[in-house]
Amino acid sequence: MAFSDYDSFKQHFNLTEKDIENIYQNLKNKTNIAPASSDIVVVLAILYGLISLLAVIGNGLVILVVLTTNNMQTLTNIFIANLACSDVALGIFVIPFQFQTAILQRWVVAEFMCNVAPFVKNLSVNVSVLSLTLIAIDRYMAVLHPLHAGFRKTVAIVVLLIIWLVSTLSAVPYALFYTIESMFKLKDLPERKMCVVKWPSENFRILYGAYLILLQYVVPLSIITFSYIRITCRIWGNALPGNETCLPRGRARNNNRKKVGSNFWYM
């Protein structure tokens, strides 16, 4: 609960002057954070700026190469470009605002960004994790079922649209329930605006948290782990039939298999 001044706080809690003075001193000690030196702020600003800039430029180049080069427009590269799109959004809408909040310990930019930044962060995480899961499934099909048709481009586009739709809907609560809250002022204690989340109920917070754990961690991790374990077993675990007279040819085939495995993992 927020209070606008000293009198309303005192009246609500029915406190004495001595109680108020103790609360005031405690709050003053906790909220009057010593400002960082200008040198530290400059260094951190440069580092955060470089991280954000490299995230945008690097992933932007990946997207550009895939879009403009025909022989790069494979299904796996399309999925990687989709992953890069989410990272670009992260670099533009999330990293800069995390920097200013960490340094200033208050929200000083436009209030609507308090809803946008957490929403984009959650959206980006959802898209990234689901894209990695899709890449694992695509590689699983390519290695274990090479003679069967994998994802067609039209199907892949539909799947990507579904990923963005699910990711967007899953991040909507962040856009709805993040808000600017003003910390109450006691005497000369300066007011601070913070971007905080206010869930409608404790049950909603628990259910939504469990849903995100399933969406962002449990289900993707299970699929990715299963896929790459099966891929590893197929590439490295198959025994070659034959007897000792076939050993030279078997060694050659094993060497070729190792080369294929090495190229696969560095795709």
Secondary structure, DSSP 8 states (H G I E B T S, - for coil): ---SSHHHHHHHHT--HHHHHHHHHHHHHHH------HHHHHHHHHHHHHHHHHHHHHHHHHHHHHHH-GGG--HHHHHHHHHHHHHHHHHHHTHHHHHHHHHHSS--S-TTHHHHHHHHHHHHHHHHHHHHHHHHHHHHHHHH-TTS----HHHHHHHHHHHHHHHHHHHHHHHHHEEEEE----TT----EEEEE--S-HHHHHHHHHHHHIIIIIHHHHHHHHHHHHHHHHHHS----S-GGGHHHHHHHHHHHHHHHHHHHT-
